[in-house]
C-alpha cells in the first residue's frame, strides 16, 4: 500500500490510515511526503506479533528496497 500525503489530509494520512491498513492485515505500507519540494518515502512493515507497523526506512533522493519485492527509483527524478 502506498499513501501519498496531501496538505489537507496530513493527520488522516499519517495516523488514521496506517491503523486501518494494519488492522486489514496489509503487510507493507509506504507513506510519501514532500519536504523542501522533494519526495520523501517512509517505509513500514507490519509486525505479525503486534499487528502494528514498524518503520524500516526513510528514503530521500533514492529508494531501493528488496521487500516486498526488489524495487529501485531515483526519487529526485519524480519531480523534474
PDB file with SEQRES, HELIX, SHEET and CRYST1 records, atoms N, CA, C and O in Angstrom:
SEQRES   1 A   80  UNK UNK UNK UNK UNK UNK UNK UNK UNK UNK UNK UNK UNK          
SEQRES   2 A   80  UNK UNK UNK UNK UNK UNK UNK UNK UNK UNK UNK UNK UNK          
SEQRES   3 A   80  UNK UNK UNK UNK UNK UNK UNK UNK UNK UNK UNK UNK UNK          
SEQRES   4 A   80  UNK UNK UNK UNK UNK UNK UNK UNK UNK UNK UNK UNK UNK          
SEQRES   5 A   80  UNK UNK UNK UNK UNK UNK UNK UNK UNK UNK UNK UNK UNK          
SEQRES   6 A   80  UNK UNK UNK UNK UNK UNK UNK UNK UNK UNK UNK UNK UNK          
SEQRES   7 A   80  UNK UNK                                                      
HELIX    1 AA1 UNK A    7  UNK A    9  5                                   3    
HELIX    2 AA2 UNK A   10  UNK A   11  1                                   2    
HELIX    3 AA3 UNK A   12  UNK A   16  3                                   5    
HELIX    4 AA4 UNK A   17  UNK A   23  1                                   7    
HELIX    5 AA5 UNK A   75  UNK A   79  5                                   5    
SHEET    1 AA1 4 UNK A   2  UNK A   4  0                                        
SHEET    2 AA1 4 UNK A  28  UNK A  35  1                                        
SHEET    3 AA1 4 UNK A  38  UNK A  46 -1                                        
SHEET    4 AA1 4 UNK A  53  UNK A  60 -1                                        
SHEET    1 AA2 2 UNK A  62  UNK A  65  0                                        
SHEET    2 AA2 2 UNK A  71  UNK A  74 -1                                        
CRYST1    1.000    1.000    1.000  90.00  90.00  90.00 P 1           1          
ATOM      1  N   UNK A   1       0.848  -1.157   0.000  1.00  0.00           N  
ATOM      2  CA  UNK A   1       0.000   0.000   0.000  1.00  0.00           C  
ATOM      3  C   UNK A   1       0.900   1.228   0.000  1.00  0.00           C  
ATOM      4  O   UNK A   1       1.858   1.305   0.770  1.00  0.00           O  
ATOM      5  N   UNK A   2       0.594   2.174  -0.853  1.00  0.00           N  
ATOM      6  CA  UNK A   2       1.337   3.436  -0.903  1.00  0.00           C  
ATOM      7  C   UNK A   2       0.346   4.576  -0.685  1.00  0.00           C  
ATOM      8  O   UNK A   2      -0.657   4.691  -1.389  1.00  0.00           O  
ATOM      9  N   UNK A   3       0.646   5.406   0.294  1.00  0.00           N  
ATOM     10  CA  UNK A   3      -0.196   6.559   0.610  1.00  0.00           C  
ATOM     11  C   UNK A   3       0.587   7.828   0.302  1.00  0.00           C  
ATOM     12  O   UNK A   3       1.700   8.004   0.798  1.00  0.00           O  
ATOM     13  N   UNK A   4       0.022   8.704  -0.503  1.00  0.00           N  
ATOM     14  CA  UNK A   4       0.655   9.987  -0.805  1.00  0.00           C  
ATOM     15  C   UNK A   4      -0.047  11.048   0.034  1.00  0.00           C  
ATOM     16  O   UNK A   4      -1.244  11.291  -0.126  1.00  0.00           O  
ATOM     17  N   UNK A   5       0.702  11.670   0.921  1.00  0.00           N  
ATOM     18  CA  UNK A   5       0.153  12.642   1.858  1.00  0.00           C  
ATOM     19  C   UNK A   5      -0.075  13.968   1.147  1.00  0.00           C  
ATOM     20  O   UNK A   5       0.810  14.484   0.464  1.00  0.00           O  
ATOM     21  N   UNK A   6      -1.266  14.505   1.317  1.00  0.00           N  
ATOM     22  CA  UNK A   6      -1.573  15.822   0.758  1.00  0.00           C  
ATOM     23  C   UNK A   6      -1.771  16.801   1.915  1.00  0.00           C  
ATOM     24  O   UNK A   6      -2.110  16.383   3.022  1.00  0.00           O  
ATOM     25  N   UNK A   7      -1.566  18.091   1.674  1.00  0.00           N  
ATOM     26  CA  UNK A   7      -1.653  19.079   2.755  1.00  0.00           C  
ATOM     27  C   UNK A   7      -2.973  19.039   3.531  1.00  0.00           C  
ATOM     28  O   UNK A   7      -2.980  19.244   4.744  1.00  0.00           O  
ATOM     29  N   UNK A   8      -4.069  18.782   2.853  1.00  0.00           N  
ATOM     30  CA  UNK A   8      -5.357  18.790   3.542  1.00  0.00           C  
ATOM     31  C   UNK A   8      -5.679  17.488   4.274  1.00  0.00           C  
ATOM     32  O   UNK A   8      -6.703  17.407   4.953  1.00  0.00           O  
ATOM     33  N   UNK A   9      -4.830  16.471   4.149  1.00  0.00           N  
ATOM     34  CA  UNK A   9      -5.127  15.192   4.808  1.00  0.00           C  
ATOM     35  C   UNK A   9      -3.945  14.646   5.605  1.00  0.00           C  
ATOM     36  O   UNK A   9      -3.844  13.436   5.804  1.00  0.00           O  
ATOM     37  N   UNK A  10      -3.058  15.515   6.060  1.00  0.00           N  
ATOM     38  CA  UNK A  10      -1.845  15.075   6.759  1.00  0.00           C  
ATOM     39  C   UNK A  10      -2.179  14.210   7.968  1.00  0.00           C  
ATOM     40  O   UNK A  10      -1.651  13.106   8.101  1.00  0.00           O  
ATOM     41  N   UNK A  11      -3.035  14.688   8.836  1.00  0.00           N  
ATOM     42  CA  UNK A  11      -3.382  13.962  10.065  1.00  0.00           C  
ATOM     43  C   UNK A  11      -3.963  12.587   9.738  1.00  0.00           C  
ATOM     44  O   UNK A  11      -3.549  11.583  10.319  1.00  0.00           O  
ATOM     45  N   UNK A  12      -4.901  12.542   8.828  1.00  0.00           N  
ATOM     46  CA  UNK A  12      -5.543  11.286   8.437  1.00  0.00           C  
ATOM     47  C   UNK A  12      -4.541  10.337   7.787  1.00  0.00           C  
ATOM     48  O   UNK A  12      -4.535   9.144   8.091  1.00  0.00           O  
ATOM     49  N   UNK A  13      -3.693  10.854   6.895  1.00  0.00           N  
ATOM     50  CA  UNK A  13      -2.747  10.005   6.175  1.00  0.00           C  
ATOM     51  C   UNK A  13      -1.633   9.469   7.072  1.00  0.00           C  
ATOM     52  O   UNK A  13      -1.131   8.369   6.844  1.00  0.00           O  
ATOM     53  N   UNK A  14      -1.247  10.234   8.084  1.00  0.00           N  
ATOM     54  CA  UNK A  14      -0.165   9.802   8.977  1.00  0.00           C  
ATOM     55  C   UNK A  14      -0.638   8.901  10.110  1.00  0.00           C  
ATOM     56  O   UNK A  14       0.111   8.037  10.565  1.00  0.00           O  
ATOM     57  N   UNK A  15      -1.878   9.093  10.572  1.00  0.00           N  
ATOM     58  CA  UNK A  15      -2.325   8.368  11.767  1.00  0.00           C  
ATOM     59  C   UNK A  15      -3.455   7.379  11.511  1.00  0.00           C  
ATOM     60  O   UNK A  15      -3.323   6.194  11.815  1.00  0.00           O  
ATOM     61  N   UNK A  16      -4.554   7.854  10.960  1.00  0.00           N  
ATOM     62  CA  UNK A  16      -5.731   7.009  10.812  1.00  0.00           C  
ATOM     63  C   UNK A  16      -5.553   5.909   9.769  1.00  0.00           C  
ATOM     64  O   UNK A  16      -5.824   4.740  10.044  1.00  0.00           O  
ATOM     65  N   UNK A  17      -5.105   6.275   8.592  1.00  0.00           N  
ATOM     66  CA  UNK A  17      -4.995   5.286   7.516  1.00  0.00           C  
ATOM     67  C   UNK A  17      -4.017   4.160   7.838  1.00  0.00           C  
ATOM     68  O   UNK A  17      -4.338   3.002   7.574  1.00  0.00           O  
ATOM     69  N   UNK A  18      -2.829   4.449   8.402  1.00  0.00           N  
ATOM     70  CA  UNK A  18      -1.945   3.328   8.757  1.00  0.00           C  
ATOM     71  C   UNK A  18      -2.582   2.354   9.754  1.00  0.00           C  
ATOM     72  O   UNK A  18      -2.372   1.145   9.652  1.00  0.00           O  
ATOM     73  N   UNK A  19      -3.349   2.861  10.704  1.00  0.00           N  
ATOM     74  CA  UNK A  19      -4.041   1.975  11.649  1.00  0.00           C  
ATOM     75  C   UNK A  19      -5.032   1.079  10.922  1.00  0.00           C  
ATOM     76  O   UNK A  19      -5.115  -0.119  11.192  1.00  0.00           O  
ATOM     77  N   UNK A  20      -5.777   1.663  10.005  1.00  0.00           N  
ATOM     78  CA  UNK A  20      -6.761   0.879   9.244  1.00  0.00           C  
ATOM     79  C   UNK A  20      -6.079  -0.168   8.356  1.00  0.00           C  
ATOM     80  O   UNK A  20      -6.544  -1.303   8.256  1.00  0.00           O  
ATOM     81  N   UNK A  21      -4.983   0.222   7.719  1.00  0.00           N  
ATOM     82  CA  UNK A  21      -4.260  -0.723   6.863  1.00  0.00           C  
ATOM     83  C   UNK A  21      -3.700  -1.874   7.692  1.00  0.00           C  
ATOM     84  O   UNK A  21      -3.767  -3.031   7.276  1.00  0.00           O  
ATOM     85  N   UNK A  22      -3.152  -1.563   8.858  1.00  0.00           N  
ATOM     86  CA  UNK A  22      -2.605  -2.606   9.736  1.00  0.00           C  
ATOM     87  C   UNK A  22      -3.720  -3.543  10.199  1.00  0.00           C  
ATOM     88  O   UNK A  22      -3.546  -4.761  10.200  1.00  0.00           O  
ATOM     89  N   UNK A  23      -4.855  -2.982  10.590  1.00  0.00           N  
ATOM     90  CA  UNK A  23      -5.998  -3.800  11.008  1.00  0.00           C  
ATOM     91  C   UNK A  23      -6.466  -4.717   9.889  1.00  0.00           C  
ATOM     92  O   UNK A  23      -6.940  -5.823  10.147  1.00  0.00           O  
ATOM     93  N   UNK A  24      -6.336  -4.266   8.654  1.00  0.00           N  
ATOM     94  CA  UNK A  24      -6.738  -5.071   7.493  1.00  0.00           C  
ATOM     95  C   UNK A  24      -5.701  -6.138   7.150  1.00  0.00           C  
ATOM     96  O   UNK A  24      -5.935  -6.980   6.284  1.00  0.00           O  
ATOM     97  N   UNK A  25      -4.539  -6.101   7.840  1.00  0.00           N  
ATOM     98  CA  UNK A  25      -3.510  -7.112   7.605  1.00  0.00           C  
ATOM     99  C   UNK A  25      -2.594  -6.817   6.437  1.00  0.00           C  
ATOM    100  O   UNK A  25      -1.889  -7.713   5.972  1.00  0.00           O  
ATOM    101  N   UNK A  26      -2.583  -5.599   5.955  1.00  0.00           N  
ATOM    102  CA  UNK A  26      -1.705  -5.233   4.836  1.00  0.00           C  
ATOM    103  C   UNK A  26      -0.267  -5.237   5.348  1.00  0.00           C  
ATOM    104  O   UNK A  26       0.061  -4.459   6.243  1.00  0.00           O  
ATOM    105  N   UNK A  27       0.600  -6.096   4.801  1.00  0.00           N  
ATOM    106  CA  UNK A  27       1.930  -6.301   5.384  1.00  0.00           C  
ATOM    107  C   UNK A  27       2.934  -5.175   5.172  1.00  0.00           C  
ATOM    108  O   UNK A  27       3.859  -5.019   5.970  1.00  0.00           O  
ATOM    109  N   UNK A  28       2.772  -4.389   4.115  1.00  0.00           N  
ATOM    110  CA  UNK A  28       3.749  -3.334   3.815  1.00  0.00           C  
ATOM    111  C   UNK A  28       3.016  -2.036   3.509  1.00  0.00           C  
ATOM    112  O   UNK A  28       1.972  -2.026   2.857  1.00  0.00           O  
ATOM    113  N   UNK A  29       3.587  -0.952   3.994  1.00  0.00           N  
ATOM    114  CA  UNK A  29       2.963   0.360   3.840  1.00  0.00           C  
ATOM    115  C   UNK A  29       4.049   1.391   3.597  1.00  0.00           C  
ATOM    116  O   UNK A  29       5.021   1.471   4.349  1.00  0.00           O  
ATOM    117  N   UNK A  30       3.880   2.181   2.544  1.00  0.00           N  
ATOM    118  CA  UNK A  30       4.804   3.286   2.248  1.00  0.00           C  
ATOM    119  C   UNK A  30       4.010   4.578   2.309  1.00  0.00           C  
ATOM    120  O   UNK A  30       2.895   4.660   1.795  1.00  0.00           O  
ATOM    121  N   UNK A  31       4.595   5.590   2.946  1.00  0.00           N  
ATOM    122  CA  UNK A  31       3.976   6.913   3.002  1.00  0.00           C  
ATOM    123  C   UNK A  31       4.898   7.887   2.284  1.00  0.00           C  
ATOM    124  O   UNK A  31       6.075   7.999   2.626  1.00  0.00           O  
ATOM    125  N   UNK A  32       4.369   8.587   1.295  1.00  0.00           N  
ATOM    126  CA  UNK A  32       5.156   9.542   0.518  1.00  0.00           C  
ATOM    127  C   UNK A  32       4.748  10.952   0.937  1.00  0.00           C  
ATOM    128  O   UNK A  32       3.570  11.309   0.911  1.00  0.00           O  
ATOM    129  N   UNK A  33       5.740  11.739   1.321  1.00  0.00           N  
ATOM    130  CA  UNK A  33       5.506  13.127   1.713  1.00  0.00           C  
ATOM    131  C   UNK A  33       6.447  14.023   0.933  1.00  0.00           C  
ATOM    132  O   UNK A  33       7.379  13.550   0.282  1.00  0.00           O  
ATOM    133  N   UNK A  34       6.195  15.318   1.006  1.00  0.00           N  
ATOM    134  CA  UNK A  34       7.037  16.308   0.338  1.00  0.00           C  
ATOM    135  C   UNK A  34       7.813  17.071   1.399  1.00  0.00           C  
ATOM    136  O   UNK A  34       7.255  17.492   2.413  1.00  0.00           O  
ATOM    137  N   UNK A  35       9.103  17.242   1.153  1.00  0.00           N  
ATOM    138  CA  UNK A  35       9.956  18.022   2.044  1.00  0.00           C  
ATOM    139  C   UNK A  35      10.860  18.897   1.188  1.00  0.00           C  
ATOM    140  O   UNK A  35      11.676  18.389   0.419  1.00  0.00           O  
ATOM    141  N   UNK A  36      10.718  20.192   1.318  1.00  0.00           N  
ATOM    142  CA  UNK A  36      11.503  21.141   0.522  1.00  0.00           C  
ATOM    143  C   UNK A  36      11.362  20.889  -0.979  1.00  0.00           C  
ATOM    144  O   UNK A  36      12.326  21.018  -1.733  1.00  0.00           O  
ATOM    145  N   UNK A  37      10.151  20.527  -1.400  1.00  0.00           N  
ATOM    146  CA  UNK A  37       9.884  20.306  -2.813  1.00  0.00           C  
ATOM    147  C   UNK A  37      10.345  18.965  -3.350  1.00  0.00           C  
ATOM    148  O   UNK A  37      10.279  18.726  -4.556  1.00  0.00           O  
ATOM    149  N   UNK A  38      10.812  18.087  -2.475  1.00  0.00           N  
ATOM    150  CA  UNK A  38      11.309  16.770  -2.910  1.00  0.00           C  
ATOM    151  C   UNK A  38      10.553  15.664  -2.178  1.00  0.00           C  
ATOM    152  O   UNK A  38      10.158  15.846  -1.026  1.00  0.00           O  
ATOM    153  N   UNK A  39      10.345  14.509  -2.837  1.00  0.00           N  
ATOM    154  CA  UNK A  39       9.641  13.421  -2.175  1.00  0.00           C  
ATOM    155  C   UNK A  39      10.513  12.718  -1.136  1.00  0.00           C  
ATOM    156  O   UNK A  39      11.719  12.546  -1.313  1.00  0.00           O  
ATOM    157  N   UNK A  40       9.865  12.323  -0.058  1.00  0.00           N  
ATOM    158  CA  UNK A  40      10.480  11.509   0.985  1.00  0.00           C  
ATOM    159  C   UNK A  40       9.564  10.309   1.179  1.00  0.00           C  
ATOM    160  O   UNK A  40       8.351  10.471   1.314  1.00  0.00           O  
ATOM    161  N   UNK A  41      10.136   9.097   1.196  1.00  0.00           N  
ATOM    162  CA  UNK A  41       9.332   7.890   1.340  1.00  0.00           C  
ATOM    163  C   UNK A  41       9.646   7.234   2.681  1.00  0.00           C  
ATOM    164  O   UNK A  41      10.793   6.899   2.977  1.00  0.00           O  
ATOM    165  N   UNK A  42       8.597   7.060   3.482  1.00  0.00           N  
ATOM    166  CA  UNK A  42       8.688   6.372   4.770  1.00  0.00           C  
ATOM    167  C   UNK A  42       8.177   4.952   4.548  1.00  0.00           C  
ATOM    168  O   UNK A  42       7.060   4.761   4.067  1.00  0.00           O  
ATOM    169  N   UNK A  43       8.987   3.961   4.896  1.00  0.00           N  
ATOM    170  CA  UNK A  43       8.658   2.566   4.628  1.00  0.00           C  
ATOM    171  C   UNK A  43       8.382   1.852   5.951  1.00  0.00           C  
ATOM    172  O   UNK A  43       9.132   1.992   6.917  1.00  0.00           O  
ATOM    173  N   UNK A  44       7.292   1.087   5.974  1.00  0.00           N  
ATOM    174  CA  UNK A  44       6.880   0.362   7.177  1.00  0.00           C  
ATOM    175  C   UNK A  44       6.580  -1.089   6.827  1.00  0.00           C  
ATOM    176  O   UNK A  44       6.186  -1.408   5.705  1.00  0.00           O  
ATOM    177  N   UNK A  45       6.777  -1.958   7.812  1.00  0.00           N  
ATOM    178  CA  UNK A  45       6.423  -3.365   7.680  1.00  0.00           C  
ATOM    179  C   UNK A  45       5.577  -3.747   8.888  1.00  0.00           C  
ATOM    180  O   UNK A  45       5.891  -3.371  10.018  1.00  0.00           O  
ATOM    181  N   UNK A  46       4.515  -4.486   8.649  1.00  0.00           N  
ATOM    182  CA  UNK A  46       3.611  -4.891   9.733  1.00  0.00           C  
ATOM    183  C   UNK A  46       4.238  -6.022  10.535  1.00  0.00           C  
ATOM    184  O   UNK A  46       4.664  -7.033   9.975  1.00  0.00           O  
ATOM    185  N   UNK A  47       4.291  -5.844  11.840  1.00  0.00           N  
ATOM    186  CA  UNK A  47       4.813  -6.867  12.751  1.00  0.00           C  
ATOM    187  C   UNK A  47       3.690  -7.866  13.021  1.00  0.00           C  
ATOM    188  O   UNK A  47       2.670  -7.494  13.601  1.00  0.00           O  
ATOM    189  N   UNK A  48       3.856  -9.131  12.612  1.00  0.00           N  
ATOM    190  CA  UNK A  48       2.777 -10.103  12.801  1.00  0.00           C  
ATOM    191  C   UNK A  48       2.431 -10.335  14.273  1.00  0.00           C  
ATOM    192  O   UNK A  48       1.289 -10.664  14.596  1.00  0.00           O  
ATOM    193  N   UNK A  49       3.400 -10.169  15.159  1.00  0.00           N  
ATOM    194  CA  UNK A  49       3.153 -10.409  16.582  1.00  0.00           C  
ATOM    195  C   UNK A  49       2.264  -9.335  17.200  1.00  0.00           C  
ATOM    196  O   UNK A  49       1.411  -9.639  18.034  1.00  0.00           O  
ATOM    197  N   UNK A  50       2.459  -8.089  16.796  1.00  0.00           N  
ATOM    198  CA  UNK A  50       1.696  -6.989  17.394  1.00  0.00           C  
ATOM    199  C   UNK A  50       0.599  -6.463  16.485  1.00  0.00           C  
ATOM    200  O   UNK A  50      -0.355  -5.841  16.954  1.00  0.00           O  
ATOM    201  N   UNK A  51       0.728  -6.709  15.186  1.00  0.00           N  
ATOM    202  CA  UNK A  51      -0.230  -6.189  14.220  1.00  0.00           C  
ATOM    203  C   UNK A  51      -0.016  -4.728  13.883  1.00  0.00           C  
ATOM    204  O   UNK A  51      -0.800  -4.137  13.140  1.00  0.00           O  
ATOM    205  N   UNK A  52       1.050  -4.136  14.429  1.00  0.00           N  
ATOM    206  CA  UNK A  52       1.340  -2.719  14.194  1.00  0.00           C  
ATOM    207  C   UNK A  52       2.470  -2.580  13.185  1.00  0.00           C  
ATOM    208  O   UNK A  52       3.261  -3.503  12.992  1.00  0.00           O  
ATOM    209  N   UNK A  53       2.536  -1.422  12.547  1.00  0.00           N  
ATOM    210  CA  UNK A  53       3.621  -1.160  11.609  1.00  0.00           C  
ATOM    211  C   UNK A  53       4.890  -0.754  12.348  1.00  0.00           C  
ATOM    212  O   UNK A  53       4.851  -0.028  13.341  1.00  0.00           O  
ATOM    213  N   UNK A  54       6.012  -1.243  11.836  1.00  0.00           N  
ATOM    214  CA  UNK A  54       7.336  -0.892  12.329  1.00  0.00           C  
ATOM    215  C   UNK A  54       8.060  -0.157  11.208  1.00  0.00           C  
ATOM    216  O   UNK A  54       8.075  -0.637  10.075  1.00  0.00           O  
ATOM    217  N   UNK A  55       8.664   1.003  11.499  1.00  0.00           N  
ATOM    218  CA  UNK A  55       9.399   1.706  10.439  1.00  0.00           C  
ATOM    219  C   UNK A  55      10.649   0.932  10.035  1.00  0.00           C  
ATOM    220  O   UNK A  55      11.392   0.442  10.886  1.00  0.00           O  
ATOM    221  N   UNK A  56      10.871   0.828   8.729  1.00  0.00           N  
ATOM    222  CA  UNK A  56      12.056   0.120   8.230  1.00  0.00           C  
ATOM    223  C   UNK A  56      12.967   1.012   7.407  1.00  0.00           C  
ATOM    224  O   UNK A  56      14.042   0.578   6.994  1.00  0.00           O  
ATOM    225  N   UNK A  57      12.557   2.259   7.159  1.00  0.00           N  
ATOM    226  CA  UNK A  57      13.437   3.164   6.427  1.00  0.00           C  
ATOM    227  C   UNK A  57      12.774   4.476   6.075  1.00  0.00           C  
ATOM    228  O   UNK A  57      11.554   4.573   5.943  1.00  0.00           O  
ATOM    229  N   UNK A  58      13.625   5.494   5.924  1.00  0.00           N  
ATOM    230  CA  UNK A  58      13.207   6.803   5.425  1.00  0.00           C  
ATOM    231  C   UNK A  58      14.126   7.110   4.258  1.00  0.00           C  
ATOM    232  O   UNK A  58      15.347   7.137   4.413  1.00  0.00           O  
ATOM    233  N   UNK A  59      13.546   7.341   3.096  1.00  0.00           N  
ATOM    234  CA  UNK A  59      14.333   7.467   1.872  1.00  0.00           C  
ATOM    235  C   UNK A  59      14.212   8.862   1.269  1.00  0.00           C  
ATOM    236  O   UNK A  59      13.114   9.342   0.987  1.00  0.00           O  
ATOM    237  N   UNK A  60      15.361   9.500   1.079  1.00  0.00           N  
ATOM    238  CA  UNK A  60      15.482  10.814   0.443  1.00  0.00           C  
ATOM    239  C   UNK A  60      16.340  10.636  -0.808  1.00  0.00           C  
ATOM    240  O   UNK A  60      17.403  10.019  -0.734  1.00  0.00           O  
ATOM    241  N   UNK A  61      15.916  11.150  -1.929  1.00  0.00           N  
ATOM    242  CA  UNK A  61      16.750  11.121  -3.127  1.00  0.00           C  
ATOM    243  C   UNK A  61      16.749   9.813  -3.886  1.00  0.00           C  
ATOM    244  O   UNK A  61      16.695   9.805  -5.116  1.00  0.00           O  
ATOM    245  N   UNK A  62      16.808   8.701  -3.160  1.00  0.00           N  
ATOM    246  CA  UNK A  62      16.895   7.386  -3.807  1.00  0.00           C  
ATOM    247  C   UNK A  62      16.183   6.365  -2.928  1.00  0.00           C  
ATOM    248  O   UNK A  62      16.370   6.348  -1.711  1.00  0.00           O  
ATOM    249  N   UNK A  63      15.380   5.527  -3.538  1.00  0.00           N  
ATOM    250  CA  UNK A  63      14.680   4.456  -2.827  1.00  0.00           C  
ATOM    251  C   UNK A  63      15.107   3.134  -3.427  1.00  0.00           C  
ATOM    252  O   UNK A  63      14.971   2.915  -4.630  1.00  0.00           O  
ATOM    253  N   UNK A  64      15.624   2.252  -2.586  1.00  0.00           N  
ATOM    254  CA  UNK A  64      15.979   0.897  -3.021  1.00  0.00           C  
ATOM    255  C   UNK A  64      15.568  -0.058  -1.910  1.00  0.00           C  
ATOM    256  O   UNK A  64      16.050   0.046  -0.782  1.00  0.00           O  
ATOM    257  N   UNK A  65      14.670  -0.992  -2.236  1.00  0.00           N  
ATOM    258  CA  UNK A  65      14.197  -1.983  -1.269  1.00  0.00           C  
ATOM    259  C   UNK A  65      14.197  -3.363  -1.913  1.00  0.00           C  
ATOM    260  O   UNK A  65      14.199  -3.494  -3.137  1.00  0.00           O  
ATOM    261  N   UNK A  66      14.194  -4.382  -1.073  1.00  0.00           N  
ATOM    262  CA  UNK A  66      14.083  -5.763  -1.537  1.00  0.00           C  
ATOM    263  C   UNK A  66      12.742  -6.373  -1.129  1.00  0.00           C  
ATOM    264  O   UNK A  66      12.301  -7.364  -1.710  1.00  0.00           O  
ATOM    265  N   UNK A  67      12.100  -5.772  -0.125  1.00  0.00           N  
ATOM    266  CA  UNK A  67      10.848  -6.292   0.416  1.00  0.00           C  
ATOM    267  C   UNK A  67       9.772  -5.232   0.233  1.00  0.00           C  
ATOM    268  O   UNK A  67      10.029  -4.076   0.570  1.00  0.00           O  
ATOM    269  N   UNK A  68       8.611  -5.538  -0.267  1.00  0.00           N  
ATOM    270  CA  UNK A  68       8.066  -6.851  -0.569  1.00  0.00           C  
ATOM    271  C   UNK A  68       8.525  -7.429  -1.905  1.00  0.00           C  
ATOM    272  O   UNK A  68       8.229  -8.581  -2.222  1.00  0.00           O  
ATOM    273  N   UNK A  69       9.248  -6.626  -2.688  1.00  0.00           N  
ATOM    274  CA  UNK A  69       9.830  -7.084  -3.952  1.00  0.00           C  
ATOM    275  C   UNK A  69      10.965  -6.130  -4.288  1.00  0.00           C  
ATOM    276  O   UNK A  69      10.969  -4.995  -3.811  1.00  0.00           O  
ATOM    277  N   UNK A  70      11.926  -6.559  -5.096  1.00  0.00           N  
ATOM    278  CA  UNK A  70      13.017  -5.653  -5.467  1.00  0.00           C  
ATOM    279  C   UNK A  70      12.477  -4.448  -6.243  1.00  0.00           C  
ATOM    280  O   UNK A  70      11.762  -4.592  -7.235  1.00  0.00           O  
ATOM    281  N   UNK A  71      12.839  -3.268  -5.763  1.00  0.00           N  
ATOM    282  CA  UNK A  71      12.365  -2.035  -6.388  1.00  0.00           C  
ATOM    283  C   UNK A  71      13.378  -0.934  -6.127  1.00  0.00           C  
ATOM    284  O   UNK A  71      13.913  -0.811  -5.024  1.00  0.00           O  
ATOM    285  N   UNK A  72      13.637  -0.127  -7.167  1.00  0.00           N  
ATOM    286  CA  UNK A  72      14.586   0.971  -7.038  1.00  0.00           C  
ATOM    287  C   UNK A  72      14.118   2.137  -7.899  1.00  0.00           C  
ATOM    288  O   UNK A  72      13.677   1.950  -9.033  1.00  0.00           O  
ATOM    289  N   UNK A  73      14.220   3.353  -7.340  1.00  0.00           N  
ATOM    290  CA  UNK A  73      13.818   4.543  -8.084  1.00  0.00           C  
ATOM    291  C   UNK A  73      14.615   5.744  -7.579  1.00  0.00           C  
ATOM    292  O   UNK A  73      14.908   5.865  -6.390  1.00  0.00           O  
ATOM    293  N   UNK A  74      14.952   6.620  -8.509  1.00  0.00           N  
ATOM    294  CA  UNK A  74      15.584   7.890  -8.174  1.00  0.00           C  
ATOM    295  C   UNK A  74      14.448   8.862  -7.854  1.00  0.00           C  
ATOM    296  O   UNK A  74      13.771   9.348  -8.760  1.00  0.00           O  
ATOM    297  N   UNK A  75      14.242   9.140  -6.583  1.00  0.00           N  
ATOM    298  CA  UNK A  75      13.121   9.980  -6.163  1.00  0.00           C  
ATOM    299  C   UNK A  75      13.215  11.394  -6.715  1.00  0.00           C  
ATOM    300  O   UNK A  75      12.195  12.018  -7.008  1.00  0.00           O  
ATOM    301  N   UNK A  76      14.426  11.897  -6.857  1.00  0.00           N  
ATOM    302  CA  UNK A  76      14.591  13.255  -7.377  1.00  0.00           C  
ATOM    303  C   UNK A  76      14.100  13.384  -8.819  1.00  0.00           C  
ATOM    304  O   UNK A  76      13.689  14.467  -9.234  1.00  0.00           O  
ATOM    305  N   UNK A  77      14.138  12.298  -9.583  1.00  0.00           N  
ATOM    306  CA  UNK A  77      13.660  12.334 -10.968  1.00  0.00           C  
ATOM    307  C   UNK A  77      12.140  12.430 -11.052  1.00  0.00           C  
ATOM    308  O   UNK A  77      11.596  12.783 -12.099  1.00  0.00           O  
ATOM    309  N   UNK A  78      11.456  12.121  -9.960  1.00  0.00           N  
ATOM    310  CA  UNK A  78       9.995  12.161  -9.967  1.00  0.00           C  
ATOM    311  C   UNK A  78       9.448  13.581 -10.012  1.00  0.00           C  
ATOM    312  O   UNK A  78       8.291  13.790 -10.377  1.00  0.00           O  
ATOM    313  N   UNK A  79      10.269  14.556  -9.645  1.00  0.00           N  
ATOM    314  CA  UNK A  79       9.779  15.931  -9.570  1.00  0.00           C  
ATOM    315  C   UNK A  79      10.365  16.839 -10.637  1.00  0.00           C  
ATOM    316  O   UNK A  79      10.126  18.046 -10.612  1.00  0.00           O  
ATOM    317  N   UNK A  80      11.114  16.297 -11.561  1.00  0.00           N  
ATOM    318  CA  UNK A  80      11.717  17.117 -12.619  1.00  0.00           C  
ATOM    319  C   UNK A  80      10.796  17.240 -13.797  1.00  0.00           C  
ATOM    320  O   UNK A  80      11.138  17.894 -14.782  1.00  0.00           O  
TER     321      UNK A  80                                                      
END                                                                             
